[in-house]
Structure formats: structure tokens, C-alpha cells
Amino acid sequence: MKSFWSLVYNIFFLPVLYLLLRLAGLFKQKIRRGIAGRKNLFEDLKASTKSLKRTGKLIWFHSASLGEFEQAKPIIEKLKIEKKENIIVTFFSPSGFDNSRKYPYADIITYLPFDTKRNAQKFVSIIKPDLYIMMRYDIWPNLIWKLKQNNIPIFIVDATMKNNSSRTLPGIKSFHKSLYKDISKILTVSKADAEAFKLFDMENDIVSVVGDTRFDRVYQKSLEAIDKKLIHPDVLENKKVFVAGSTWEQDEEVILPAYTKLVKYDKDVILIIAPHEPTVLHLEKIENEFAGNIKTIRFSYLNNYSGERVIIVDSIGILLRLYTFADVAFVGGSFKQNVHNVLEAAVYGIPVMFGPKISNSQEAKELLERGGGLMIRGKREAYRRLRSLFSDKDLRQARGKISLDYVQENIGATNKIIDEIERVI
């Protein structure tokens, strides 16, 4: 079957995919950036590998984009710091590559070439990895087949598989069965994911449940964040803090009116809002929502703080550290399309609010079921939840403890993955 699917993939699917990428590149700058970034890929890779001082095994991590790479970081850092292994990191997406090229724990960071047979052969022959690890799901067939041909172990880490996944559809399932037979180890997030992978006739010793490294990552980052005082203590002294993170306009249409009503009854609550895209227009729109009613200040002007009730974050990359100040959090995306990372707030032991669109997040569903998470469906419900939480410290702390317990129960996936890696290299 492998020969059949190789023929189908290389003669029919791959040329169509390449054409679509080229066409999309005419309209989307991000895709053009990715194509341009691969221009001298092999020449740069040869130069990097020649200057690489191999202190241990060479382990190759591949992530589709930045989110998957965040999940890889706890594993990479443990391998680099404690085991002294060499690390190469590849990305398919420009968002991952552009934001990670200065990552200090990787020896080489590069794009993954387009998945032709020739490119796969060249890439593998240049770097000669001892192990290939792909995060979650970004499986490229020619690369997998070439690695298998060279007897290089292949892992899928933080693997997920829904029972209704498109990968289980007729034809597509047969294709993936062929691919998965060449995988050395599939390390899943949950038992349900492991059972779903077994629908592809995987052998029991190939699929193992180890958990999700996102818990390890947010916990690690939370410990680092606690020591970094982004806001002077005087600003938040005797205040109750509501942090709304990664918000879109659809989230703000619910949260901002609820907060405006709340401050009429609770003079001690302060809002820190970090929009997902802090463009000038977006920041001005938030300011206009409060104009004439509540004083606002942008985060970059906090040195001039004079009692403003709303702090609008006008930079990116600091949200996780801002949650350290929160008594209650709202995680955005949940009124737009998909909720963002609820674990970044839950790790601080606080109640986590979100909207109704959480089908993408097993963590949000679990928090909701346990009581650490609270779903809101509109302005009135948002206000009632906020009023209840901020007027009852015991309730706040009880729900926050549920959030923290959930995170702490799921820490430890990284060590289990390292154990699996050490068995093969």
C-alpha cells in the first residue's frame, strides 16, 4: 500500500498543493514570506551543520507553527540543559520561524522544505538526525518515508485524535494507516486520543498516553513570571484585578459593558485588558468604549499612573505575566471562533471565565466541568458572574483552587517523553 499511496501523493496531491500555495502567495504576505524564506534553505543548512559542534545526539523537532513549538520547549530545554543533546528545530509556518529564530536552546532553526522526495532526501542526508519528533500533527509523507528508509526513529508527541477526525474517513484512513506504520512512537495527550489512534490498527506498544506538555510549559513560565514585576505594587495596592486576555472585538462587546456596570457597585475592581491584536485602531476603540465614564491608561504609560480604572495593554508577549496580578480572568477568542489558552490563567489559581466557543479546548471543557472555569453567553451573565466573584472572596478562592489543582494534576508529561526518547537513542 505504501507504493500506491506514494504514487497518489507525489503525482496528484503534491503538485496541487504546491500550485495552491503559489496562488495563495499572490494574495497573502505570510505565505510569500514562507516561500521567500526557503530560497537558500539547503545552502544555509549545510553551513550551519558544518559549524555545529556535536556534543551528543542530534534530535530534530518539527512544529507547524508557534503554538506547537511552545509545547516542544519543555522537552527541548530538558534535553539541552540536562542531557547536552544537539537540537535542530524546523517550522512549516513563518509565524513559528520568525518568532523563534533567536531561541537559545536550539543549535539550528530553519524552515522545513517543501515535501518532495528530492527535498526530503537532501534534508535528511545533510543533518543526519538520531531522532525525529513532530509536535501534535504536521506529518509530511515523503519525509516520513525517507526517515524510515534511513532507520531513523520517528515520534509524534502531544498527539491528539478525535473519533470524528477527517483522518478516519474512507480512503484518507487507509492513507494514514500506511503512514502511521512507519512511526516508532505516538505519545498521546489522553486515553481517548490513544484509543482513537488504535482505529488505525496501531500496535499497542507504539501508542502510549503521556499527557500534554502545555501543562508543564505554563507551569514553568508561571514560576518565571512571578519574579518579574511588570507593574509597580502601588498601582494595584488594595485593588481587585480583572484581567481580560487575548480579546477580540466580539469578546469586548460582552466584557466591557459588564465591567462598566460592575465598577458602579465595586470601586476596588481594576481591569487590565490585553487585546489579541493591539493595533492603534483597536486600542483607540477600547478607549472610546470608556470615554467619559471610566479613566483609562495604556500599559506603556504606567509610570504616569494616576488612579485610572482600566489599563490597556499596547504590547504583546506579556500576557502570561499579567495573569500573575489577576483575581479573576477572562480568556478571549471564545466569542469569536476558538478560545485561547485557558491554562495560562488557570495556573495562577484563579477562576477563569470564557465565552461559549470552546470546542477547540479540552482544557476549557474540563475546567468548566470541575468548576474552575465559568462560561458566559452574554453581557448580563458576564456582569452577574463578575459581581458574584468579586463580592465573595471565599467563592473566588474556592474556584481558583480548582483551576490550580487541575493544572498541577497534569504536570509531568515532559519527563515521561524524555524517558521514551532515551529508550531509542
HELIX and SHEET records of a PDB file:
HELIX    1   1 LYS A    2  VAL A    8  1                                   7    
HELIX    2   2 TYR A    9  PHE A   13  3                                   5    
HELIX    3   3 LEU A   14  GLY A   25  1                                  12    
HELIX    4   4 GLN A   29  GLY A   37  1                                   9    
HELIX    5   5 LEU A   41  SER A   51  1                                  11    
HELIX    6   6 LEU A   66  ILE A   81  1                                  16    
HELIX    7   7 PRO A   94  SER A  100  1                                   7    
HELIX    8   8 LYS A  117  ILE A  127  1                                  11    
HELIX    9   9 PRO A  141  GLN A  149  1                                   9    
HELIX   10  10 SER A  166  THR A  168  5                                   3    
HELIX   11  11 ILE A  172  TYR A  180  1                                   9    
HELIX   12  12 LYS A  191  PHE A  197  1                                   7    
HELIX   13  13 LYS A  198  PHE A  200  5                                   3    
HELIX   14  14 THR A  213  ILE A  226  1                                  14    
HELIX   15  15 PRO A  233  LEU A  236  1                                   4    
HELIX   16  16 GLU A  249  LEU A  262  1                                  14    
HELIX   17  17 VAL A  280  PHE A  290  1                                  11    
HELIX   18  18 PHE A  299  ASN A  304  5                                   6    
HELIX   19  19 LEU A  319  LEU A  322  1                                   4    
HELIX   20  20 TYR A  323  PHE A  325  5                                   3    
HELIX   21  21 LEU A  343  ALA A  346  1                                   4    
HELIX   22  22 GLN A  362  ARG A  370  1                                   9    
HELIX   23  23 LYS A  379  SER A  391  1                                  13    
HELIX   24  24 LYS A  393  GLU A  409  1                                  17    
HELIX   25  25 ALA A  413  GLU A  422  1                                  10    
SHEET    1   A 7 ILE A 108  TYR A 111  0                                        
SHEET    2   A 7 ASN A  86  PHE A  91  1                                        
SHEET    3   A 7 LEU A  58  SER A  63  1                                        
SHEET    4   A 7 LEU A 131  MET A 135  1                                        
SHEET    5   A 7 ILE A 154  ALA A 159  1                                        
SHEET    6   A 7 LYS A 185  THR A 188  1                                        
SHEET    7   A 7 VAL A 207  VAL A 209  1                                        
SHEET    1   B 7 THR A 296  ARG A 298  0                                        
SHEET    2   B 7 VAL A 310  ILE A 312  1                                        
SHEET    3   B 7 VAL A 269  PRO A 275  1                                        
SHEET    4   B 7 LYS A 240  THR A 247  1                                        
SHEET    5   B 7 VAL A 328  VAL A 331  1                                        
SHEET    6   B 7 VAL A 352  PHE A 354  1                                        
SHEET    7   B 7 GLY A 373  MET A 375  1                                        
END                                                                             
